[in-house]
Amino acid sequence: MSLPPEKASELKQIIHQQLVKMDVHGRIREVLAETIREELAPEHQQLSTEDLIKALRQRGIIDDVMKELKFVTDVKEKERTSAPKPSTHFVDREPPVLKKTNIDPTRRYLYLQVLGGKAFLEHLQEPEPLPGQICSTFTLCLHFRNQRFRSKPVPCACEPDFHDGFLLEIHKDSLGDGSKMVDATTMLSICDPVHMVLIKTDTFGETTLVASYFLEWRSVLAAENGITNVAVELLGVGTESKVSVGVLNIRLETYPQLNKTLSPEITSTQFALERQKTAEKERLFLVYAKQWWREYLQIRPTHNVRLVKIFAQDENGVNRPVCSYIRPLRAGRLLDTPRQAARFVSVLGYERAPVIGGGGGKQEQWCTLLAFLCRNKGDCEDHANLLCSLLLGFGLEAFVCVGTKAKGVPHAWVMTCGTDGTITFWESLTGHRYIHRPINPDDLPLVEQPKPLYPYRTIGCIFNHLKFFGNCQPSDAVEVCVFDLHDESRWKPMSGEAIKSVCPPGTTSSVPPFPPLCASAVDAAVTSNEIELQLRILVSEHRKDLGLSTVWDDHLSYLLSPALAAYELERTTSISAGNEEFQDAVRRAVPDGHTFKGFPIHFVYRNARRAFATCLRSPFCEEIICCRGDQVRLAVRVRVFTYPESACAVWIMFACKYRSVL
């Protein structure tokens, strides 16, 4: 293949730059001297090109050069010709395709490279995965000033092979377009850290939060040549927040290079001043919170058993005011309505914080939003905080409620106050909504009282990003609570100024900024087809074990689609539609004298084998899958509905038709 002259010269230039960068010429000189010294007899001073190439190959220098030379391919061409990838958890062994990034030459960037990890001792005995073998992986997620990044998954190992680079744009929101190219002094005033979250994904697709770390990147402003290398020690989460889990080697570089770097004394003084200012604000808030709590207890001694939560521990064991976990969050074009937001939050997985040992105690861990979203699951408080933030973003007056459910189990949910005084409870784990109508305990026995449909029993406090109220009504039972928040005899408020002092925006604070939501990376049609195919294989194998043959009815399978779409629509909007058409189509597809049975079920994960095992535990579903009779035809339909952050609602419907024999 011949190249045009300009392309050939460009290729030569690239190779030359790479050889200079790797100091190949110096290494060749060393090998040359060594070869002459060791291998040539004194009488022979002639060395052929073949001898030199052989020596270079033996020492691995040629292999090193070829490894380093990676050329940018036409990504669009590759995407057009390649078949769609199955959504499995194989580690991608293909050479990385380098995509060209458009860089605005008038903007300042931070180039963050992760150059491997070490001392992940929990994986010391981890065997080297075989090619194509499914293995547990690490993924690193980053957030910086409204930008989010995710590394390629790498196999879990004592020294995980991270090799990723992230180009982070640094700009000051308050400055105009004329100030895009920020200088070192301006960058020093940008105190947002780079939030790094390490996630482990096991062979079944289950995610675990390994570490959450806030990287202080501004040390690069005082580094020579604008480049610095940092060894970041990651600590565990929850009960293991003081235990090291591993070290990441990170290289930071400013681009374009700074004309003038700062002295290390200036940067360290700035960091010390910020820490001092934050610590003083937090100290003053703590003093105020203690005073508020003393006053609250003086109202009624029984208040000390109410669930009034002023501080909560995050995944790193840091105590933060609960109001700092809330912030109005706009989802852009990813979510259209508050009810759709509630549906999205409900399909994120629910998992209580892990506890080491027995005793039945609840481990407290309120996750930062990035950790919750990257892990794709969390406790009820994480769901309630996210839903409240989204509802505030949609312009509603929303609060997180802290109280109990049946049997005194602590719980958190969301409440919205309408302009007409209507109080609506939102259950963040299910997406259900309940209108609250208080019972008046002073009414006569003959007066009919509203029967509460919600599962909540008591309520101790409510809060959002601006307000905090402690419930000081005679009873903390939800059914008799009156939510007149202006009446201080019912709800004791905290000072709005005190809350603002420790909660963003407009404060130097240890509270991390909120990341934006990301669009789903899941292809709904491809994933639906994959799960459906896997379920057909599992059903056929299960029936074969029972000595039954399996005949699939593709037409009947297709007819189940409208029902699954209607179920999801009902979960999102509380409106049922399209049932008449579905029933009519099924009647037409099932001949006279035949019986039709259908069983829909809903999951928030995409593991077909796990879903099938759950379905078999239902006697109704097992009856369909193990159906015996004359002219048995089976059908299965899977419909995956995608939401932001690759969250999914997975609907599966099994059905069968057979001739009724009396």
N, C-alpha and C positions, 0 to 999 in steps of 0.2 A: 504494500500500500504506500503510494507516494504522497508526501505532504507538500502543500504550497510553501514557497520560500519563507514567507512571513511566519507561518505556523512552525516550520522547522527551527527558525531562529528563536521563536518564543519557547519552544520545547527545550532547546539547548540552554537558554537562559534559566529556565526552571531547574534543570538538572544541575547547572553550575551553582545556582544559589543553594540547592540542597547539599551539594558536595562541600561548599564553603561552610555551611551551617554545621555539618557533621565533622568538619576538620578532617576530611578524607585524605587530603594531600599530605597532611602531617603524619597520618597513620601509615600511608604508603611509604613515606620516607623511612619511618621506623622499621617497617617490614623489610624494605630494601637493604638497609644497613645490617639488620639481623641476619638476613638470608646470605648476604655476602660473607658475613663473619662466620656463620655456622656451616653453610653447605658447600661453599666453594673452596677448593684447594688453593693454596697460595699461587700455584703456577697458572691457574685459570682465573682471569679477571673479566671474562666475558659473561654477561647474564642475559639470557633471551627473554622476550616478552612472555612466552609460555611459562617459563620458570617463575616469573613474577606473579602472573595470574594464578598459578597453582598455589603459591605461597599465600596470596591474598584470600583465595577460596578456603584453604585449610584453616586460616585464622577467623573465618566467618565475616570478614569485612564486606565482601561482595553481597552476602545475604542481608547484612544490616542495611546497606544502601538500597537494595531492592525493596526491603520492608518499608523504609521511610518514604520511598517515592510513591505517592498516591495521587492519581490524577482525577480531576473533577469530570464526572461523566454527565451526559445529558439526562437529568433526573426524569424529565417529562417523558422522554422516549422509553425509559425503563418502566415507568408507571403504566404506559400505554400498552406495553407488550407483556408485562408479567401477569400471571394469573393471580386472582385474589388469594391472600394468605389466610390459612385457617387460624382461628383465634385460639391457639393453644399456648401453653406456657413453655415452649421450647426456647432455649437461649438462641438468639439469632447469631449463627456462626458465619454468615456471609460478610465479606469485607464491607466496611461502611461506605455508603454513597455520600460523597461530600457535596452538600448543597451550597450554592453561592448565596451569601447574605448581603442584602443591600445595606450599606453603611452610609449614614448621613455625615459627610465630612465636617459639618458645622456643629456636630454634637459630640459630647464626651462619653466614652464607654469604659466599662470595667470588664476585662476579659478574665473570667474565673475558670481555671482548669483544675479538674480533679485528677491527680496523677497516682491513683492506686491507694489502697488501704493496707493497714497492717495491724497486728495484735488483736484481731477479732477471735479471741481465744475460745469462745463457745464453739467455733467451727474448726478447731484444731485437728480433729479426727475426721473431718469431712472428706470423703473420697473424691478423687478427680472425676467429674461427670464424663461419661462416654459420649461421643458425638451423637446427637439426636435424642439423647436420654433426657427425660423430664427431670429437672432438679429444682431445689429451692433457690430463689434469686433475691438479690438486694437491688432496690431502686432508690435513687436519691432524688428528692423533689426540692426545688428552690423557689423562693418568692422574694422579689425585691422591687419595691416601688411600682406596684401594679403589674409586674411582669412575672410570669410563672414558667418554670422549666422542669423537665424530667429527664433523668439520665437513661441510657439503655440499661435493661436489666443485666446483671452479671451474676454468675453462680456464687452462692454463699461459700466462703472459704476463709481461712485464717488471714490470708492476704488477698482480699477481693480485687479483681483486675479492673478497677474503675479507670477509664480513660475517656473523659468527656470534657468538652469546653463549652462555656456558656457566655454569650455576649450580653452584658447587662447595660442598659442605657441609663446614664446618670443625668438627670436634669432637675431643676428646681421648679416646682409647680407655680410658685408665686411670681417667677420672672417671665418677662415677655419674650417674644421671638428674637429680639435683638440680643438676648443674653443666653443663647443656646450653648455656646462654647464656654462652659463654666470653668473658672480657674480653681487653683488648689484651695484658696481661702474659702471660696463659696462652697466647694465640695466638703470642706471640713464641717460646715454648718448643717450638712445633710446627715442627720443622725439615724436614719433608717438602717437597721442591720440587714444582712442577707439571712433570711430564715431558711435553714436546711433541715429537712425531715427525711430520715432513713426508714424505709419500709422493707419488710421481709415478706415475700410471697412463697408459700409452701407448694408442694407438688399438687395439692388439691385446689389451688387458687385462693386459699385463705390468707388474708393479710394481717401482719402484726407490726405495731409501731415499735421500732428498735431504739430510735434516738431522735431528739429534737434539739437543734443547736442554733444560736444566734451569732453569726459571724460578724465581727467588727472589721469591716473592710478598709477603713480609712487609714490604717497603718501604711498602706501603699503610697499615701500622699507624701510620706517622709522617706520613702525608699529610693535608693540610688537607681537611676534609669527608669524609675516608675515601675519596677518589678520587685515583688517580694514573695518568698515561699513560707508557707505557714503549715505547721503540723497541728491539726485540730483534734483534740481528744474528745470523743463523743461519750457522754454518760447515758446510762439507761433511763427508763421512764418509770413513773409511779413509785413503787416500793424500792426500785433499784436505781433511783435517781442520783445516788452517790457512787454508783459502781461503773467503772469504765467498761465500755463495750468494744472499743476499737479506736484506731487513729486514722484520719484521712490526711493525705498529703495534698495541699492546695497551693496553687500558684496564682497570684493576683498581678494584673498588669493593666495600666491605664492606656487608653488609646483615644486620640493621638497622644504621644508622649508629652508630659508636662514640661513647659518651658522652665519652670522654676519649682523645685520641690520644697516642702516645708521642713523645718528642723524637727527631729524627734521630740524635743522639749515642748514645742508648740502643740503637737498632736496629743502628747500625754497630758499636758495641762488642760486641753479642751475636754478630754475624756474624764479627767478627774472632776472638773467643774460640772459636767453634765451629771455624773454619778452623784455628786454632792447635792445638786439641785433636786434631782429625782428623789433621793433618799430623804431630803428635808420635807418635800411635799407629801411623801408617803408617811413620814413620821407624824406630820400634823394631821393627816387624815385618820391615822390610827388613834391619836389622842381624841379627835372629835367622835370617832365611832364608839370608843369606850364610854365617853360621856353620854352619847345618844342611847347606848344600851342600858346604862345605869338609870336614865330617865324612864326608859321603856319598862324596866323591871319594877320601878316605883309605882307605875299605874296599877299593876295587879301582880302579885307574887307568882301566880300560875303561868305568867308569860315566859318564865325560864324554860318551860318544856315545849314551847312553840317553835316550829321550824323557821326561825328568822336567820337567814344566811346573809352575812355581810361580806365575808371573804370566802374564797374557794381556791383550792390548790390546783395548779395546772399540771401537765404531764411531767414537768421537771421538778415538781414539789415546791414551786414558788407560790406563795399566797398572794392573790390578786383580789381587788374589790370585784364583787360579782357584776357590777355595772360595766366593767371594762370588757366583759365577754360579749357585750351587745354593741352593735353599731348599725345604722341604716345601711342595708346592702342592696344595691340595684343589680339585677341580673341581666341588664342589657336586653337583648332579643332572645335570650335563652328560655325565659319564663314569661308568660303573658298575663297571668292572673294570680291573685293571692291563693286561690284554691289549687291552682297548678303548682304553686310553690309548696303548699302543704303536702301535695301528692309526692313531689320530688323529695322532700325531707323524709317522708314516711318510707320511701323505698331504699334509703340508705340503711345499711345493716344496723341492727341493735345488738350491742354486746356490753355487758357490765364490765367495769374495770377488773382485771384479774387480781385475785387475792392469794397470797402464798399461805398455805395452812388452812385449817378448818375454822369452826367457830361461827360461820354464817354471817360475819360482819361485812358491811359494804365498804369496799375500798373507794375513797373519794378521789376522783380524777376528772376535772373539767378540762377538756382538751382545747388548745388553741385551734382556730378555725382551719389553718393549713393542715395540721396533724389529723384532724377529723376528716377533712375532704380527701386527703391522700390515702388514708387508711380505708375510706369508704364505709366506716362503721364506727359507732360510739355509743355512749350511755344516753339515758333519757335527757340529761341536762344538755349534752352536746346538741341533740336534735332540737330541743326547745330554744336554745340560744340562737341556732341558725334560723329556725322558723320565725322567731321574733324579729331578728335582723332583716329578714326578707320582707315581712309584713310592714315593718317600719319603712323599708325602701319603697313599698307600694303606697305609702302615704297614710297608713292606718295608725291609730294610737294603740300600740301593742305593748304588752308586759309579759315577762316570764313569771309564772306563779310557782312558789315552792311550798309543798304541803305533803299530804299522804293520800294513798289509795286505801283499798280495803286491807284489813289486818295491820294497819299502821305502817305499811311499806312506804318509805320516802319516795317522792315522785316530783317531777317538774313538768309543767305544761304551759301553754300560752293562752293569754286572754286579750281580746280586743274590746275597746269601748267605742260604741257608735256615737255619732253626734246627737242621736235621739235618746241616748242613755241605755241602749241595748248592750248587754254584756254577752259576749260569745266566747266559749272555751274552745280551743283547738288542741286536739291530742296529736302531738308531733310524731308519735310512733305509728299511728294508723291513718292520719289525715282526717279523722272524724271531727265534726263540729257539733257543739251543743249550745243551745240558748239557755242562759241562766235566769231563772225566775225565783227569787228568794221566798222562802217560807216565813211568814210572820208568826213567831211563837206566841204572840199575845192575842191572836185571833181566837174566836170561840171554836169549840170542838166541831160544831156543825159546818163551819166554813170549809169548803173543799180547797185543799192545798195542792199546788203543782207537784207532780211526782218527778224527781230528778232522774234523768237518763244517764248522766255522766258518772264515771267511776270514782270521782274524787271525794274524799271524806273531810279532810281539814286543810286549811290554808294559813301559812305563817307570815309570808311576805310576798310582795310583788315588786318588780323592778324593770327598768329598761336602761338605756345609755344616759338618760338625764335625771331620772327620778328613782327613789327608793321609798317604799312604804311598808311599815310594820303593822300587822293586823292587831288592833287593840280593842276589838269588839268583845263583849262578854263571852261569846262562844266563838271558837275558831272553826266550827263546822261550816263547810262550804254552803250547804243548803240554806242556812239562815243568814249568810253574809250579805251585807248591803255594800255595793261597790261605789259608794259616793266618796271619791278620793279627795274632795275638797273639805270633807267633814273630818277635822283632826281628832274628834272624839272617837272616830271609828278607825282611822288610818293615820298612824304617826309618821309624818314625812321626814326625810333627811334633807339637809341643806343642799340645794341645787349647786351652789357655789363650791361646796366641799367635794361633791361628786365630780364637777368639771375639773377641779384641780388635779385629779389623778386619772381622769379618763379622757382620751383623745376626743375630738381633734383640738389642736391649739395648745398642746401641753408637751413638755419634755417628759417622757414617760417610759417606763419599762414595758408598757403594753405593746405587743406587736401589732403592726398595721394589718388590716383585713386584706386577704388576697381576692382577686376577682374570680368569679366562677368560670370554669372551662367547658367548652362544648363537648358533647360525647364523642369518644373515639370509636364507639361500637357501631358497626354496620348492622342495623336492625334486621334486614332481610337475610343477609348471610348467616347471622347468628341464629335466627329462627329456623332456617333450613338445617343448619348443623345439629341443633338440639333435637329437631324433629327426626332426622335421620338416625341419630344415636338412640332415641327412644324406640323407634321401630325395630332396631336391632335387638335392644334389650327385651322388648315385649316378645319378639319372635323366639329368642333364646329361652325366656322364661316359660313360654307355652310349650316349647320343644321338650323342656325338662319334665313337663307334666304329660307328655305324650300327645299334645294337641298340635294340629297344623294351624298356620296363620295365613289368612287371605286378606289383603288390604284393599279398601275401597277408596281410591284417590278422590273420586267425586264427592263422597260423603265427607272426607277430610276437609276438602276445600269449603264445603258448606258450613263448617264450624267457625270459620273466620269472623263473620258478622257478630256472632255471640261473644267472642273474645274481645272484639273492639268495643262492643256495648258495655261489657263488664268494666273495662278500663275507663271508658267515658263516665260511667256511673261513679267509680271511685274518685275521679277528678272533679266532677261537677255536681254530683248527687242527683243527676238526671238520668232516667232510664229511657233508652230509645232503641228502636229497631227490632224489638223482640217479636213483633207480629210477622215481619218478613222472614226472620229466621225459622220460626215455627212452621210457616207455610212451606218454605223450601224443604224442610226435613220431612214434612208429611208427603210431599211429592216424591221424595227420594226413597221413602220406605214403603214397599208394596203392601197391599192388603194382606192381613194374616201374619205380618211380621211385627216384631217388637223392636223399639229403639230405646237405647239407654245412653245417657251422656253424663260425664263427670268433669266439671271444670275445677281447676286448682291454681293457686297463685303463689309465685316465689319471687324473691329479690336476688337470687343468685343464678348463675348460668351453668351449673354443674349437672349434666343430664343424669348421671348415675345416682347422685345424691337425691335428685328430684324423684326419680323412679322408685327408689327405696322408700321415700316418704309416701308416695302415692299408694304403694302396696300395703301400707299400714292402715289405709282407709278401707273398710269392708265394701263400700259402694264401688270404689275404683277397682279393687281386687276382683269383684264380681264381673266387671266389664272385661278386664284383662284376661281373666281365666274363664271366659264365657264358653259354655259347651252347648251344642244344639245343632239344628239343621240349618244349612246355608248361613253359617256365621261369617259376617264381614266386619272387620275392625277398621277403626279410623282414629287418627290422632292429629291434632293441629297445635302448633306452637306459635305464639305471637309475642315477640319481644318489643316492648315500648321503651325507647331510650330517653334518658333525662340528662341534665348537665352532670359533669364529673364522672361520666360513664356509668352512672347508676341506671339500673334496669328494673322494669316490672315485667316479669315473665309469666304469661298465662299459658296453661296447657289444658287441653280438653281431650279426654279419651272418650270414645263412643263405640257402640257396636249395634248391629241389627241382625236379627235372626228370626227364623220361622218359628212361630209358637206352635208347639205340639202338645195337645192335651192328652 
